[in-house]
Amino acid sequence: VRRADGAGSPRCLRVAVGTPEENDAFLAALKEILADKG
């Protein structure tokens, strides 16, 4: 996980995940976290 504001995207993160399965797991967890934030 890295900040992406240097690429012209303020308040954004850049995430690199290995396999498609790991990517799916990350996205599912992120969606759950964001849903809890409202």
C-alpha distance (Angstrom), angle and dihedral (degrees) to the residues before:
residue distance angle dihedral
V1 . . .
R2 3.79 . .
R3 3.76 136.3 .
A4 3.80 111.5 -102.0
D5 3.79 98.8 -165.2
G6 3.80 90.5 106.2
A7 3.80 88.8 64.7
G8 3.80 92.0 60.4
S9 3.79 94.5 -91.1
P10 3.80 108.2 113.4
R11 3.80 117.1 -157.2
C12 3.82 92.6 12.5
L13 3.78 134.2 123.9
R14 3.77 130.2 -145.8
V15 3.80 114.6 -143.9
A16 3.80 127.2 -170.9
V17 3.80 116.3 -164.1
G18 3.80 126.6 -178.0
T19 3.79 113.9 -136.2
P20 3.80 130.9 20.9
E21 3.81 88.1 -111.1
E22 3.81 91.7 53.4
N23 3.80 89.4 47.7
D24 3.81 90.9 52.2
A25 3.81 90.8 49.2
F26 3.81 91.4 49.2
L27 3.80 93.1 49.1
A28 3.81 91.9 48.0
A29 3.81 91.0 51.5
L30 3.81 92.1 45.8
K31 3.81 91.9 50.7
E32 3.81 89.7 51.3
I33 3.80 92.0 49.9
L34 3.80 92.6 48.0
A35 3.82 92.0 46.9
D36 3.82 89.4 54.3
K37 3.81 90.3 52.3
G38 3.81 91.3 56.9
